[in-house]
Amino acid sequence: MEFIKKYTQAHPHLVAVDCIVFGFDNEDLKILLIKRPIEPIKGQWSLMGGFVQEGESLDEASKRVLYMLTGLTNVYLEQLYTFGDIDRDPVARVISVAYYALIKIKDYDEKIVKNNSAEWFKVSNYPKLIFDHETMVQTAINKLRRKCRTQPIGFELLPEKFTIPQLQSLYEAILMQKLDKRNFRKKILSMNLLDKLSEKDKGNSKKGAYLYKFNKEKYEILTSKGFSFEI
């Protein structure tokens, strides 16, 4: 058929996925990087990525890459942007679809991370990256900053139980700005999305701070009624 002939005449391109993995250690927003295991520029810092395999969708490929790096499944993973500059890879024409993931640092498999020669770096101070990975990271950071103000995705970076000061520290780390303590507390509690627990975190003081849980079901119900999350 004529259309098959047109397809075979088209120039083939390689399709890859790259994952920008964010974590939070109660102080800093961090990014997980690996040392590139192959030439060219073997040993330089890179995002974790790979080519899309036959019979595999983009989402499936990104989940596979993320699992290979962290040992985690069922984490927040979102398609970010497609990077297709002609000379972005010196070996061949490679179109890369970037994804960003939000994980709880304590949940990942340290052995797998070590085997991948991976390390956590502060987003405010990470090493030079290969190819256009720097652009990918900055695009992801900007997207995360915008989105965390209008959707409660920040909770994906926190443990199940957290304090209000921990939550504020997270937002300050993402937005890279100080927030007024009283105003933040008033704003976040006024949304009625947090369940206050009887437990306290006494890691920073004898008095301790009450722990909370994010109520996802309540958020979905409120959203269906027109509620707007805004920080």
N, C-alpha and C positions, 0 to 999 in steps of 0.2 A: 504494500500500500504506500501511497505517496507520503503520508505523514510519517511513516516509519523511516523512510529514506531521509526525511528532513531531520529526524531525531539522530540518526546515525552520523549525519554530517555536522552535528553540533559539537563544539569543542568540549571535552569532558573536564570537569573540575572536581577537586577533592573537597569534601565537606567534613568539618570537624566541630567539636564542641569544646568550650573552655569554661571552667567553673571558678568563680570568685567566691571563696568560702569565708564568711565572716563569723567571728566569735566574740564573746565579751567575758572578761575575767574579773568583773566587779570594779574595775578601774579604767580599763582602756578597751576601745573597739579594736579588734585585731583581724588580721587576714592571714590565711594559711597558704604558704608558698612552698614549692618544691625546687630542687636542683634538677635542671633538665637532664634526663638520663641518656639522651642520644645526640649525635651530631646533626646539624652544625651547632656551634656554641654550647656543647655539652658542659654541664656543671654550673651553668649560670641560672640565676633565679627566674622562675617561671610559674605561671598558673598551671594547675592540673588540667590536662585535656586529652583528647584522643579523637580518632576518626570515627565517623558514624559507620557502623557495620551493616552488612547486607541484611535486610529484613528488620531493621531497627529504626524506630522513630527518633526524632531529635530529643524528645523528653526521655525516652528510654536510654538513649546514649548518655545524656547528662546524669541520669540517676546511676548508671553503671560507673561512670567516671567518679562520681561523688562517693559511691560505695567503696570503690577501689582505694580512694584516698583516706576515708574516715571510718569505714566499716559501718556507716549509718544508713538507715532507710527511714522513710516517713518523716523527712525534715522539710522545712520551707524551702522551696526551690522554684525560681521564676525565670523565665526567659527574659533576657535583658535587651540584646541588640545583635544585629548581624554585621560582622566586620568583613569587608570584601575588597579592600584596596588591592590593586593588581600585584604589587610587590611586597605585600605584608609578610610573606614567607619566602626566603631566598631559594628554597629548593623547588617549589612547584606552586601553581595557582591553587591556594587553599582558602576557601570561604569558611569562616568560623562563626558559629552561633554561640554567643556568650550567655551563661546563666549565672545568677548569684544565689547563694544558699546561706541561710541563717541557722546556725547550729549552737547547741549548748556545749561549751568547751569541755565540760566534765564528762560528757557522754561519748565522745569519740574514742576510738580504739587506738591507744598510744603506740602499740606495737606496729600496727599497720602504718600509722603516720611516720614512725621511725624508719620502717622499711622503705618508704617512699622518699627518704631524706627530706622530709617536710619540717617546716618550722613556723611558729606563729610570730608575726611582727605587728607592731602598732601601725594603724593606718596613717598615723602622723609621721611615721619614720620607718619605711621599708626600703629594701635595696632596689637597685636598678633592675628592671625586668626586660626580658627578651621581646623582640618583635614589637607588636602594638599592645602588649599586655598592660602597659602603664595606662593607655587610653581606656582599656576595658575596665581596669580597677577604678579609675576616676569616674567613669560613666556609672559604674555600680554604686559608688559612694554617693554621688549626686542623686541617683534614683532612690537609694535608701533614705537619705535625708528628707527628700520630698515626701516619700510615701509614709514614713513613720509619723509624720504630722497629721495625716488624715486617715490612717489605718493602724490598728494595734499590732503591727507586725513585730514591734520591738520585743514583745513578750516571748517571741520565738528564741531570743537570745538569753533569756533568764531561766533560772531553775523554776520548777513548778511552784515553789514557795519562795517569796521574796519580800523584802521590806520596801517601804516608800523611798527611803534614801537610796537603796540599790536601784530602784526604777529611775529615780532622778539622775543618778550617776550614769546610767545607760544612755538616757536622752542627751545628757551633756556630752558624753563621749561621741555619740553619733553626730550631733549638731555642732560639736566643737565650740560650745559657748556655755557660759554659766547661766543657770536658771534660778530665779528667786525661789527659795525654799518654801515659803508660806504660800505663794501663789501657785506653785506647781502642785503642792499637796492638796490645796483647795480645789484646783481644777480637776485633777485626776480622780479624787474621791466624789466629786459632784456628778461624775458620769455614771456612778453606781454599777461599775463593771468589775469591781474587786470585792472578793469575799474575804472579810477579816477573820483570821483564825485566832484561836486562844493561845497559840504558841508564840514564843518570842525568840528573836535572834539576839543572843547576848554576846556575840563575838566582839562587838566594839564598845560595849559599856555594861556595867552591872545591872542597870535598869532594863536595858534591852529595848528592842523595837519590835512591834507586832508584825507578824508575817501575814501575807495576803496571797490569794490565788486569783488569777484572771478567769472570769466566768465567760467562756466563749459562747455558751448557749444563750446567755442573757444578751450578749452583744449581737448575736444573729437575730434574736427576737426584736430588739430595739431598732436594729438597722432596717428590718422589714417594715417598721412603723415610721421610718423617716429620720431616725437618729443619725447624727453626724459626729464622728470622732474627730476631735481637733485638739492638738497640743500647741 
